[in-house]
Amino acid sequence: MTERLEMYRCNICGNLVQVILSGEGELVCCGQPMEHLNPNTSEEGAQEKHIPVYSKTENGVEILVGSTPHPMIDEHYIMFIESISEDRNRMKLQYLHPGEEPKMFLTEEYGRETALEFCNIHGLWEGKSD
């Protein structure tokens, strides 16, 4: 069974799928079951920092990938950042490209939130707001 907002990846072609509505079936791509992605939450031993960090600003909330900004070069970059409300009823997604800053700005807050980010090399990572 899939759950709303879970992510799955095809290990053959690289398709990344996020579940919009929960269902009973198995997600399949390229003739094989897709891998359910569990976000990483520990950077122990990692050279680059990946955990999204929330910080309040005068105009809202900024989500920065890493306690020190993650590289954003063609070979290694953050592909997107997503912020999800604790009740999982609201989300915001921002795609990123090499050369851009690895951050997202929110003008609305929905209480406690979880940020997900996807690194093209190191996969899915998670950070939580205070």
C-alpha positions, 0 to 999 in steps of 0.5 A: 500500500502506498501513502500520500506524498511518499516517493518512489524511484525506478532503479532502471530509468530513474523516474521519480514518482510522488504519491498524490492519493494512497492506493493498494497497488504496487508501483511498477516502472520498466517492468519492475517494482519501484523503490520506496525512498526513505529520506536520509536524516543523518549526515554523519561522515558526509562531506556535503551537507544535505539536511534542509534547514528552516530559518525565519526571516522578516518576510517568511521562512527560508529553507536552505539545503545544508548547514553550509550551502550544498554545491550547485554544479552540473555534476552535483546539485539539488534537483528540488526542495519540497515543504510539507505541512505536518498534517500533510494537507499542504505542500510547496515544491520548487525545482532547482538547477545548477548555478542557483542557490540551494534554497526555497522561500515560503511566505506562508507558514502552516505550523510544523513542517517537513522539508524534503530535498533531492540531490542528484547524487545522494538522493532524498533528505529530510529536515524539520522546522522548529 
